[in-house]
Amino acid sequence: MKLILIFALGLVVGFILVTKSMKRRLSGKTGESCNLHNDGQTELKEKRKAEIMRLFDARAEVRNAEVETLFSISDATVTNYLSELEAEGKIVQVGISGPAVSYKKVIG
């Protein structure tokens, strides 16, 4: 009977020690890896937005579908990029909605 109690106590203590060790190890790395991932996403987004702005050097108007094709990304992502550029005052939307919408570079 004593042997069973000692074994059970050893299991409980071992479980607690392993759990604490894993929490400590994961808590430090998870934050770092998330930040690295977010930094990478932000960098990619800024690169793509700069490339979109370069499109305006070659043409007066750019459509959502052109940007989708250029980067092979979703309509929603392109809409977010174009909305951010519009909010930054770099482009303006021409048209209200749908496929007829295009964007022009703000001059000045």
C-alpha positions as CSV (number, residue, x, y, z in Angstrom):
1,M,0.0,0.0,0.0
2,K,2.9,2.4,0.9
3,L,4.4,1.7,-2.5
4,I,1.3,2.7,-4.3
5,L,1.0,6.0,-2.4
6,I,4.7,6.8,-3.0
7,F,4.2,6.0,-6.7
8,A,1.0,8.2,-6.9
9,L,2.8,11.1,-5.1
10,G,5.7,10.8,-7.5
11,L,3.4,11.0,-10.5
12,V,1.6,14.1,-9.1
13,V,4.9,15.9,-8.3
14,G,6.4,14.9,-11.7
15,F,3.3,16.2,-13.5
16,I,3.4,19.5,-11.7
17,L,7.1,20.0,-12.4
18,V,6.7,19.2,-16.1
19,T,3.7,21.4,-16.5
20,K,5.5,24.4,-14.9
21,S,8.6,23.8,-17.0
22,M,6.5,23.7,-20.2
23,K,4.6,26.9,-19.3
24,R,7.8,28.7,-18.6
25,R,9.4,27.5,-21.8
26,L,6.4,28.3,-24.0
27,S,5.5,31.6,-22.5
28,G,8.8,33.2,-23.6
29,K,9.0,31.8,-27.1
30,T,5.3,32.2,-28.0
31,G,5.5,36.0,-27.6
32,E,8.7,36.2,-29.6
33,S,7.5,34.0,-32.5
34,C,4.2,35.9,-32.7
35,N,6.0,39.2,-32.9
36,L,8.3,37.8,-35.7
37,H,5.3,36.6,-37.6
38,N,3.5,39.9,-37.2
39,D,6.6,41.8,-38.3
40,G,6.9,39.7,-41.4
41,Q,3.2,40.2,-42.2
42,T,3.5,44.0,-41.8
43,E,6.7,44.0,-43.9
44,L,4.9,42.1,-46.7
45,K,1.9,44.4,-46.6
46,E,4.1,47.5,-46.8
47,K,6.0,46.0,-49.7
48,R,2.8,45.2,-51.6
49,K,1.3,48.7,-50.9
50,A,4.5,50.3,-52.3
51,E,4.2,48.0,-55.4
52,I,0.6,49.1,-55.8
53,M,1.8,52.8,-55.7
54,R,4.3,52.0,-58.4
55,L,1.5,50.7,-60.6
56,F,0.2,54.3,-60.7
57,D,3.5,55.4,-62.3
58,A,2.6,53.3,-65.4
59,R,-1.2,54.0,-65.5
60,A,-3.6,56.6,-64.4
61,E,-6.2,54.2,-62.9
62,V,-5.8,50.9,-61.2
63,R,-8.6,48.4,-60.5
64,N,-9.0,46.0,-57.7
65,A,-8.9,43.0,-60.0
66,E,-5.5,44.1,-61.4
67,V,-3.9,44.1,-58.0
68,E,-5.5,40.7,-57.2
69,T,-3.9,39.2,-60.3
70,L,-0.5,40.9,-59.7
71,F,-0.1,39.4,-56.2
72,S,-2.4,36.3,-56.5
73,I,-4.3,37.4,-53.3
74,S,-8.0,37.6,-52.4
75,D,-10.3,40.4,-53.2
76,A,-10.7,41.2,-49.5
77,T,-7.0,41.6,-49.0
78,V,-6.7,43.9,-52.0
79,T,-9.7,45.9,-50.7
80,N,-7.9,46.3,-47.3
81,Y,-4.7,47.5,-49.0
82,L,-6.5,50.0,-51.2
83,S,-8.6,51.2,-48.3
84,E,-5.4,51.8,-46.2
85,L,-3.8,53.7,-49.1
86,E,-6.9,55.8,-49.5
87,A,-7.0,56.5,-45.7
88,E,-3.3,57.6,-46.0
89,G,-4.4,60.1,-48.6
90,K,-2.3,58.5,-51.4
91,I,-5.1,57.4,-53.7
92,V,-8.8,58.2,-54.2
93,Q,-11.6,55.8,-55.2
94,V,-13.4,56.6,-58.4
95,G,-16.9,55.1,-58.5
96,I,-19.1,53.8,-55.7
97,S,-18.9,50.0,-55.8
98,G,-18.5,46.9,-57.9
99,P,-16.2,46.2,-60.8
100,A,-16.5,49.7,-62.2
101,V,-14.6,51.1,-59.2
102,S,-11.0,52.2,-59.9
103,Y,-8.4,54.2,-58.0
104,K,-6.4,57.2,-58.9
105,K,-3.2,58.5,-57.4
106,V,-3.5,61.7,-55.5
107,I,-1.3,64.4,-57.1
108,G,0.6,66.7,-54.8
